[in-house]
Each structure stands twice: as C-alpha cells, then as structure tokens.
Amino acid sequence: LSGTVLAYLARKAQFVDSNYAQLIQRVTSVMPIADELKNKGMLHPETYSEIKAEQTSQGKMRRLFDALKSGGDRVKSDFYYALRNHENYLFKDLGKGIYSWC
C-alpha cells in the first residue's frame, strides 16, 4: 500500500483507538457492525460467534475490540466506516469537528 493509503488507514485507526472507552460504553448496534465486518472477511466465524454469545453490548464490543486489535489498521478502518453507517449519531458526537476528515 502507498504511504498515502497507510496514513489514511492510520487516521481511521487513531479515531477508533482514541475513542475506545466511549465506544465500549455507547455502541448499541454491535451485531450489525459485526455482520458487516464478517461479510467483508474481517472477522473469523469463531470470533463472530464469540461476539454474538456475549450478553451485553459492552461485552460484545470488548470482544470486537480484541479482533480489531489483532486485525490492525485495515480492520479498524473498516470498523470506522461500519460505525459511521450504523451509529451515525455517536460517530458525529465523538468526532465533534475535530476529525474534519471523517
């Protein structure tokens, strides 16, 4: 990948990493996000099953973040877009204009 693409992915990953605690607490549409990542081949079926088995959205998000950490910036970037699609109000609240490149 080119340096520009890598920098682009890194910015998306930074947004995800810097909002870790808020995302754990506030994301409610975890399974639609996990579905999107699974359909893109970003989540292994076993990981998806572990996320689905969790009882709370916070538990599901913690499992999802484990997968994001191991997947690197590319997976975090895809999560970023899935978050924007499924939790747009939260996405905008966390951005607050700081991330004009969102």
C-alpha positions in Angstrom: 0.0 0.0 0.0 1.1 3.5 -0.7 2.2 5.9 2.1 -1.0 8.0 1.5 -3.2 5.0 1.9 -1.4 3.9 5.0 -1.7 7.4 6.5 -5.4 7.3 5.7 -5.9 4.0 7.4 -3.8 5.2 10.4 -6.1 8.2 10.9 -9.2 6.0 11.0 -7.5 3.6 13.4 -6.5 6.6 15.6 -10.1 7.6 15.8 -11.1 4.1 16.9 -8.3 3.8 19.4 -8.7 7.2 20.9 -12.5 6.6 21.5 -12.1 3.0 22.9 -13.8 3.7 26.2 -16.7 5.7 24.7 -17.2 3.1 22.0 -17.4 0.2 24.6 -20.0 2.1 26.6 -22.1 3.7 23.9 -22.3 1.5 20.8 -25.6 -0.4 20.8 -25.7 -1.8 17.3 -22.8 -4.2 17.8 -24.2 -7.1 15.8 -25.0 -5.1 12.6 -21.4 -3.8 12.8 -20.0 -7.3 13.4 -22.2 -8.6 10.5 -20.7 -6.0 8.1 -17.2 -6.8 9.2 -17.8 -10.6 8.9 -19.3 -10.2 5.4 -16.1 -8.3 4.4 -14.0 -11.1 5.7 -12.6 -9.0 8.5 -13.9 -11.3 11.3 -13.4 -15.0 11.6 -16.6 -17.0 12.1 -15.4 -18.2 15.6 -14.8 -14.6 16.6 -18.2 -13.6 15.3 -19.8 -16.4 17.4 -17.9 -15.2 20.5 -19.2 -11.7 20.0 -22.7 -12.9 19.4 -22.6 -15.1 22.6 -21.8 -12.1 24.9 -24.9 -11.0 26.9 -24.3 -7.2 26.9 -23.4 -4.7 24.2 -20.4 -3.8 26.3 -19.2 -7.4 26.3 -19.8 -7.7 22.6 -17.8 -4.5 22.0 -14.9 -5.8 24.1 -14.8 -9.0 22.0 -15.0 -6.9 18.9 -12.1 -4.7 20.0 -10.0 -7.8 20.6 -10.5 -8.6 16.9 -9.8 -5.0 15.9 -6.5 -5.0 17.8 -5.3 -8.2 16.1 -6.5 -7.0 12.7 -4.6 -3.8 12.6 -5.3 -0.5 10.9 -7.1 -2.1 8.0 -9.8 -3.8 10.2 -10.1 -0.7 12.4 -10.7 1.4 9.3 -13.5 -0.9 8.2 -14.9 -0.7 11.7 -14.8 3.1 11.4 -17.0 3.0 8.3 -19.3 0.4 9.8 -19.6 2.6 12.9 -20.5 5.6 10.7 -23.1 3.6 8.9 -24.8 2.0 12.0 -24.2 4.6 14.8 -24.0 7.9 12.9 -25.2 10.0 15.9 -22.5 8.5 18.1 -19.9 8.8 15.3 -20.7 12.5 14.9 -20.7 13.1 18.6 -17.3 11.6 19.1 -15.9 13.5 16.1 -17.2 17.0 17.1 -15.4 18.6 14.2 -12.0 17.5 15.5 -11.8 15.0 12.7 -12.7 17.0 9.7 -11.6 14.1 7.5 -14.3 11.8 8.9 
